[in-house]
């Protein structure tokens, strides 16, 4: 007699397989539209579905790069012709042969379908790029049967020869070949994920000066990784065995900042004895002192800092004997210091003292595909940090649409903002797969919190201009809509602008704003 456990052991996998749907995926091509418009030729999609030798799918998932309204009529027509469920994904490509766009749209379609379904890709409709992407995906990421349909040959299965298929799968070897000729990044900089030219130049520059004891200025927008660079430079320097100390000049009021920098001596209220507290100059003796946001340093403290650097000693607040120290300095600024000098906000002599070498860190929006590398590195780390609060966190992943949305967003808060958005997406996502909509929500929260306060609380002084405020609000919402829509047409729709050409004119009239 067959027990229940025996039945489950042998038949449950088979039953699970039976639950899987058979799904046909395809672009809607020109000949399919001709068939819809009444041509005698049925077109590749209908011809394939009419040939039952290849089985009848449970669902049809199509990608449309034509009129959305017409595609809806096509979907109804095809469903009526076949009696099958038809799902249509409307996209807008800048070109039907744009490899990156075609790949991302196909990936966005296939990824959520691949886990619990049997897939078939119909390669005939569309451009050669569209056909090639189906083949690439079938041989690498998502296994699927490949079909093609033609008037001459009917419907046939594409059989990729073993040797060619093996070549497709040499992902790791390919990556090694691509990176083999590049200059090796020191281990100290391994946490700085990068591939763009500007960041590679910054890392190489930092590597060359790290061991030479020069004072270094790191310039870049907030969130570009200046503190991470400072730590890497210190760890590569001859002072690496000593703890690096840091201080953020923008985090203190001037009175407290002076004490934090230079220390303090004051009489004890009961005994009258002098009490001493060390500032970071003393604490960091024989190590590295990282002075963050040096552009926020008040004028009188700039002079005191210059004197301390020249004399290699500090006099504590409220008096006391001078205290000697030996330091290596790394500075950072979120504003160009040369411009601060020209505007009279930075002491010229101090500027030349702290800029023995200057390293520029690019904003995330100018780093191209680096964002993918940063996400792949940081996302698992965040999951590991957050998993104690939710056991499902470890299983979470980003959908293709979520990734695309992240890549399109300009991230005014740079890498720091990206980390925050990823964390919010992990925490607040309802399912295992983080959707495009959930990432959009996380981005919307970030954009509002960062920009709204600045826009709504500007001082009504001589520099105030209502036109400037209107312009900045326009830029804010255009960027948000662009991160979601991508194209001009979709962005215009999200903003309630009837014609994308009207949006283009508005963008052209905005100063310092590029699409």
N, C-alpha and C positions, 0 to 999 in steps of 0.2 A: 504494500500500500504506500502511495506517495504522501508523505507528510506535508504540512503547510510550509515548514521551513525549507524542505527540499524543493517544493514548487517555487518559492520565492527565489532560491538560489539559482535555479536554472532558467526561470521564465521572466523574472522581473526585469532584467536588462533588455530582453526581447520586447516586453510590454512597453518599456520606456521608449524603445526605438519606434514602436508603433505610434506613440503619441507625437512623434516629431512630424512637422509639416514639411511637405515638399514645396519649395518656393523657387519660382523662376524670376531672375533679375535681369533687367535690360534697360538700355536707353531707348527712347522713342526716336526713331530715325526718319529721314526724309521719305522713304518708301512706305513707312507705316502711316505717315500723314496722307500720302497719296491714296492709300487704301481707304482711309477714313473719308476722304473727299470723293470716293466713288470709283477709283481706278479698278481695273479688272484684276491686277496683281494684288494678292492679299497682304503683301508686305511681310517682312521677316517674322514679326511677333505673331501675327495671326496664323501664318503658315506653320510655324513651329507648334503652336497650340493645337492645330488641326491634325498634326501627324502624331497619332496616339502610340506609335512604335516606341516613343521615348517616354511614355507615361503621361499622365495628366496631373499637373501641379495642383496643390490645394490653394495656393495664392500666387498672384503675380505682383511683383514690386517693380515699378517703372521710375525712371528719372527723366524729367522733362526740362529741356532748355529752350522751349518755345513759349507761346502764349499760355498763361495760366488758365484763362477761361477756356481756351480751345482744348487744353489738356484735360480739363474736367469733362468736356463733351466726349473726348476720345476714350477716357476711362469708362464712361457709361456705355459707349458703343461697344468697346471690347468686352465688357462684362456681359452685355446682352448677347453678343455673338458666342461667347464661350460658356456662360453660366458660372463663371468663376469670380472670386473676390479679387478686385484690382485695387492696388494702392499706388498712388502717384506722388512722387517727391518733386516739387518744383524748385529749380535752381536757376541761377543767373550767372553764366560764365562770361568773362571778358572775351574769351575765344574758345571754340570747341576743340582746339588743339593745345590749350594751355595745360601742360602735364600736371602741374601742382594743383590747379583747381579741379581738374577731372578726378585726380587721385583722391583728393579730400572729400569730394562729394560722393564718390563711390564708397569710400571707407565709411563715411557717415551712414550710408544706407546699409552696408553689409554687416558692420560690426555688431549691432544689436540683434541681427537675425542669425548670426553664425553659431551661437551657443546651443540652441535647441532645435535646429532645423537642418534639413538636407537642402543644399543650395545648388542651383544650376544657373550658370551665367550664359546668356545669349549674346555672342560677340558681334553679330552681323550689323545691327543698327548702330548708326553713329560714325564718328571719325576713326581713323587708324589709332589715334591716341586712346580713345575710349575702349577699343578692342584690346589694345595692348595692356591697359590697366586691369581688365578682367583676367587676362592670362597671368599677369604678374601676381595678382592677389591669389589666384587659384594655386599657384606653385609656391607661395610663401606663407602669407598670413592665414588665409581662410580657404581650406580645401573645398573644391566644388567641381561639378561636372561642367564641361565646356561644350556648347553647341554653336553651330553656325547654320544659317539658312540662306539658300540662293535659289533663283529660278532654275538654273542649270542642274545643280546637284541635289536639290531638295534639302532636307535637314540631316546633318551628319554630326557626329561627335568629334571634337578636336582632341587628338591624342598627342600630348607633348612628349617627344622622345625622352628616354631616361637621361641621356647625357646632357641635354639642354635643361631638363628639370633640375638636375643636380647643380648645374651652374647657377640657377636662380637662387639656390639655397645656401650659397657661400657667403652669407651675410657677414660673419665674423671676419673671414679672410679679406673680404672687400674693405671692411672698415680699417683693418690693419694696413692694407695697401694704401688706402687714402691718407692715413695719418703717419705712415712710416717715414716720410721725408721731413716731417716737422720737427722743430726744435723741442726737445723734451722739457716739460714743465716741472720745476722742482716740486718735491713732495709737499713742501710748505705751502704751496699755492694750489693744492689738489682740491680744496673746498671751493675754489673760484671756478665754476663751470663756464667754459667759454670756447668759442670757435671763431668768432668774428675777428677781423683784422685789427680793429681798434683795441679790443681787449687783449689780444695776443701781444700787441705792441706794448701795452701798459704792463703786462706781466713780465715781459722780457726786460723792460726798462727797470722795473722794480727789482728784478733778479740781479741786474748788473750793479745797482747802487746799494743793495742791501748790506753787503759786507764792507762797504767803504766808509761808513760812518758819517756820510753827508746828511745835512738837514733836508728833509723831504717834505714837500707840500703836495697833498692829494686833493685835487679839485674835481668836483662832480656834484650833480644834483643830489638832494636827500634820497637815501635809499639805494645808491649805486654800489655800495659795498666798500666804502672807504675804511671803515673799522676793520673789516676782514683783510683788506690789503695791509693795513698797519700791523696787524697781528702776524701776517705771513712774512713781512719784511723783518720784523723783530725776530721771529723764529729762525730766519735764515742768517741773521747777523751774528757777530762775535759776542753779543750780549745776551744770547738766547737762553743761557742758564739762569738768568735773573728774571724775575717777574716783571712784565711790562705794566706800567701804570698809565691810566688815561683819565682825562677830565673833559667834560663838555662845557664850553664857555657859555652856551646859550641856556644852560640848565640852572644857573644861579643868578641871583641879584648881585650887582657889583660888589657890595660889602662882603657877602658870603664867598663870592668867587675869589676875592683877594686872599681871604683866610685859607681857602682850599688850595690855592696855588702856593702861597708863601709861608703858611703856618702862622701861629699866633703865640704871643707871650702875654700873660695877664696876672695880676696879683690875686692870690687866694683870699676870699672874703674873710676867712677866719684867722689864718696864720700870717697872711701878708706875703707868704713865699710866692715866688714867680712860678706860675704854671705854664707848661709848654705843650703845644700841639704841633705836630709835623704837617707841613703841606706836601703836595705831591712832588715838589722838587727834591725834598729830602727823602721821601719814601722811595723814589725811583732811582736813588743814587747808584751809579755804576750799571744802570739798566737803560731802558728806552722810555721816554715820556711822550705819550700821544695826546696832543692838544687838539681836540675836536672843535669845529666851528670857530676857528680863531678869528674869523671875520666879525664875530659877535663881541669881541673883547673891547671894553670901553677904552677911550683914548688914554686916560691916565694909567691904566693897567698895561697898555701897549708899551708905554715908556718904561714902566717898571720891569716888564718882561724882557725888553731889549737890554736893559742894564744887567739883569740877572744872567742873561745869556753871555754877555760880554765879560762880566766879572767872575762868572761861575760861582756865585754866592748870592744868597737872599737874606734880606733883613725881615724878620717876622713883623706882622701887624702889631702895633702898640709897642714896638721897640724890641730890644734884646741884641745879643751879639750876632754878627753875620754867620750864616751857616753855609759851609762849602758843600759842593756836590759835583759829580761828574756824570753827564747825561748825553744821550743821543736823542735828537728830537725828530718826531714826525708830526706834521700839522695837517689839518684838513679844513676845507672851506667849501660851502655849498654855493658861494658866489665867486666869480672871477676876481682874485685879489688885485690884479693890475688895474681893473676898473674901480675897485674900492680905493686904490691909491689916487687915481685921477679925480675921484669925487671927494677926496679929502677925508675919507673915513678910515684909512689905514696909514700908519706912520711909514714913511718911505724907507727909513733905515731898517726898521723891523721887517719890512717886506723883503729887502735884499738879504737880510740875515736868515730868514726862514725859507727862502727859495733857492737854496744851493742846487736843488733839483726839483722839478715839477712833473707830476704824473697826472695826466688827464684821464678820468674814468667816464666812458660814454654812458648815456642813459639807456635803459632797457629797450626803448622804442627804436634805437639805432643799432641794435645788436642782432637783427635778423633772426636766424634759426637758433640762436643761443637760448631763447625762451624754452624751446623744447627740451634742451639738455638740462636746464635749471629745473623744469617741472619734473623730469624723470629722476633727478637726484633728490629734490626736496620732498616730493609727494610721498614716497615710502617713509622718509624720516618723520614727516608730520603724522602719518598713520601710526607709526610706532609710538610716538609721543602721546597720541590721543586714544590709543586702543584700550587703556585701562578703564576708561569711562564708558566705552561701548565696544563690546566684543565683535560687532559687525564691521567696525572701522577697518580692520586688517584686510577685509575682503573688497573694500571699495576701490573703484577704478573710474577713470575719466572716460566719457564717451568721446567719439571722434568729433561730434559737434561741440562739446565742451572745450576740447583742445583747440579747435578752430577759433572759437570765441576768445579764448585766452590769448592766442597768437595775434589776433586782430586788434586787441585793445592796446592803447598807447601807454598805459601805466605811468601816470604822472608821478606816482610815489615809487616807481622803479621796482627793484627786486624785493624790497621790504613790503611794498603793497601786494606784489604777487604772492608772497608767502602768506600774508593775511587773507587774501582772497581764497587761496587753496585751503587754508585752515577752516574758514567759514563754510566753504563748499562741502568739506568732509563732515563737519559737525551737523549742518542743517539739511543735508541731502536725505531723502526719505528711503531710497532704495540702495542697492549695491552699486549700480552704475550712476554716477553723477551726471546729470543731464545738462544740456546746453542752457535750458531755462534756469536751472539752479545756479549755474555759474554766472549767468546774466544778473540774477538777483544779488549774488554776492558782490559783483562788480558795481551794481547800482548803489548799494549801500556805501561802498568805498568812495565812489565818485561824489555822492551827495555830501558825505561827511567831510571830505577833504576840501571841496570847492565851495560849498554853499556858505560856510562860515566866513571864508575869506571874502566872497563877493558881497555878502549881506552886511558885513561889519567894517567896511572901509571908512576911514576918517573923512569927515566933510571939511577938508582943508583946501588950500589953494590948488592942489594937484587933482582934486576930485573932478571927474567927468562922467556924467550920466551916460553919454554915448559909449564911453569905454566899458562901463558896466554892462550895457546892452550887448556890446560886442563879445565880452567874456562869457556872458550867459549863453549866447549863440554858439560860441566855440565849445562850451561845456556840453550842451545837449547834442550838438552835431557829432562830437567825439563819442558820446555814449551811444547814440543811434548807429554810428558807423561800426562800433564794436559788435553790435548785434546784427545789423543788416548786411554790412560789408560793401555792397555796391551803392552807387549814387541813387539808383531807382528805389531800392529797398529802404535806404536811409531817409529819403524824402518821404516815403510812405509812413515811416515811424514818426516823423516829425509833423505829420499832418499837412505836408506840402504836396499839392496835387501833381506838380510837374517837376521831374528831377532837374530839368534845365533851369527852373527857378532857383532851386537849391544851389546849383552850380554858380549862378550869378551872385548869390549871397556869399558864397565861399570866396569868390574872386574879389569881393569888396571888403573882406576881412583882412586886416594887416597881420603879418607874421603867422599866417595859418595856411598850411599845405594839406591837401587831401591825400 
